[in-house]
Amino acid sequence: MEDNNPKGRYGDMLLARPDASAQYAIRPIGIIESCFQEKFATPRQPGLVKDSYAKINIFPEYLPQHSLIGLSGFSHIWIIAWMHLNTNKSFRPKIHPPRLKGKKMGIFATRSPHRPNPIAISAAKLEKIEGSSIFVSGIDFISGTPVLDIKPYLSLCDSVPEAKQGWVEENSFPLLTVEFSPEALAHLEECGEPGLKELIEETLASDPRNRRDGSQMGEAFEMGFFIASRDIHFRVEKNKATVLRIESGKKFEKKFRRDKRQKKEENLPKKAYKENRMRGKSIEENEEKAQH
């Protein structure tokens, strides 16, 4: 039998490369209001913190009274968003996934936000729709994230049970046990917010620390993050995270967090402070060497 396609089934599919300078118009259709206020402690993947919640506000020009008709019949949706806090200024073909403890992986073999086009796609549970707002849970987005599109999740074609997980299968994140100090438990009782304890537990269980940040990985170093209009303070010793206290009524400001963290570092014993700073410095030096 004559082979009519000697190059194989993909042999003649190569098309001309698009103009690298071409611009494609992408307009957000809405914006996310999330329980997560900053990058630190926001889950690395959807579904890790099932008690997390957000509201997607669809802009009026997209006529939500019509465009959302029929969506409430689905239990889950795909959210396509623009990772607006991406700090990339140049393309890097390899990155350091947190779970690889410093080892590199090709950017397209990861779900890192540091991409040529910082587009995210996440599956979330659809809780309800009210007017122009879509309420979801199990999310991994920060407040203020622009939404590019929404599509219903279809298990009949979106779910692939036999899919391979590549390098992820052998590099799972170690879970932390989470405890609350008596002071933190008292704060929880005072605020009386349903589900807050579970939200904090799930967030810390996945260990939000950056393994390549020397100060964050220091034993018993106090850290904090904003979630659900609360300022959560905690520390990690070995495989246990302890919630120290929960403060409320403060507006999140990145500069405030940075200044506060620097002050705590400087108040460490001299030896511990030096070790943390030197560990961070050695990481930066290794990164520079790897780029050349």
C-alpha positions, -999 to 999 in steps of 0.1 A, spaced: 0 0 0 14 34 -10 22 58 18 5 91 8 19 109 38 56 99 42 62 126 68 36 112 91 2 126 101 16 159 112 41 163 84 23 189 63 6 209 91 33 236 96 19 270 89 37 303 86 47 319 119 26 348 130 41 382 131 59 385 165 49 421 167 12 414 162 -11 427 189 -42 408 200 -70 427 218 -80 411 251 -106 429 272 -116 418 307 -152 410 312 -152 414 349 -131 415 381 -126 392 411 -133 400 447 -115 373 467 -108 363 503 -71 364 493 -56 399 494 -19 393 486 2 368 466 17 353 498 -6 325 511 -28 325 480 -31 288 470 -8 277 442 -36 256 426 -74 257 426 -92 233 449 -64 232 475 -84 255 498 -119 243 493 -133 269 518 -118 298 499 -144 321 482 -147 348 457 -172 369 438 -168 376 401 -184 409 391 -193 410 354 -191 444 338 -224 460 327 -213 462 290 -214 424 288 -251 424 297 -249 399 326 -287 398 328 -285 380 294 -250 365 291 -253 345 324 -286 328 315 -282 291 318 -249 291 338 -266 284 371 -273 248 359 -236 239 362 -219 229 394 -184 241 383 -170 267 359 -137 275 342 -123 309 350 -98 324 326 -80 354 341 -50 377 337 -24 374 364 -20 411 368 6 410 395 31 391 374 65 408 377 82 393 347 102 418 327 118 392 304 112 357 292 129 329 311 125 294 296 131 277 329 117 285 364 119 271 399 87 253 409 82 255 447 79 218 451 112 210 434 132 228 461 154 248 439 156 226 408 145 240 374 118 230 350 108 242 316 82 270 319 57 251 297 59 220 319 47 241 349 17 261 359 38 290 371 23 325 368 57 338 353 48 331 317 51 350 284 14 357 286 3 356 322 -30 338 316 -45 316 343 -73 290 340 -89 276 371 -118 253 378 -140 266 406 -172 255 423 -202 276 413 -221 285 445 -247 309 432 -254 338 408 -270 370 420 -276 397 394 -242 404 377 -222 386 404 -210 350 403 -201 334 437 -175 307 436 -154 286 460 -121 266 459 -103 294 441 -67 305 438 -71 341 427 -62 374 444 -87 403 448 -85 426 418 -77 399 392 -92 407 358 -114 380 344 -111 373 306 -137 347 302 -160 321 319 -170 287 306 -190 259 321 -170 229 333 -180 197 315 -169 164 331 -178 145 300 -149 161 281 -129 182 307 -121 153 330 -93 128 321 -90 103 350 -61 84 333 -40 116 327 -3 114 337 10 140 361 46 141 349 72 153 374 45 164 398 36 128 408 69 123 426 72 157 441 41 163 462 40 191 487 44 180 523 14 190 543 17 210 576 -3 202 607 -20 234 619 -25 244 655 -40 276 671 -26 293 701 -50 301 730 -48 338 719 -57 329 683 -86 307 694 -99 336 715 -97 359 685 -117 334 664 -144 333 690 -146 371 692 -149 376 655 -175 348 652 -170 344 614 -183 311 602 -157 290 583 -128 313 591 -109 286 612 -112 261 583 -101 287 558 -70 294 578 -62 257 584 -65 248 547 -44 278 536 -15 270 560 -17 232 556 -3 236 520 27 256 534 25 290 517 62 297 524 87 301 495 113 274 500 139 296 482 134 325 506 159 322 535 139 344 559 106 325 554 122 291 559 139 302 592 127 282 622 101 299 643 102 331 622 69 349 625 51 357 593 17 370 584 -9 372 556 -42 389 549 -72 367 543 -109 375 546 -102 410 560 -81 394 588 -43 397 594 -31 362 603 2 358 622 19 324 623 52 306 626 64 272 614 85 247 634 95 216 615 61 203 601 38 223 623 23 257 617 10 276 647 -14 304 643 -3 330 669 -30 356 666 -57 370 643 -60 408 639 -90 424 622 -100 458 609 -69 466 589 -66 475 553 -40 455 534 -11 475 521 20 458 506 44 484 519 30 479 555 36 442 552 72 446 538 82 472 565 67 450 592 86 419 580 119 438 578 114 451 613 108 416 626 139 403 608 161 430 624 148 421 658 160 385 654 191 375 673 222 387 654 232 351 644 198 342 631 194 374 612 227 370 595 220 333 586 186 343 571 201 371 550 231 351 538 208 322 528 188 346 507 219 361 492 234 328 482 201 319 464 203 352 445 239 345 435 231 311 422 202 325 402 226 350 385 251 323 377 224 301 362 214 329 338 249 332 323 
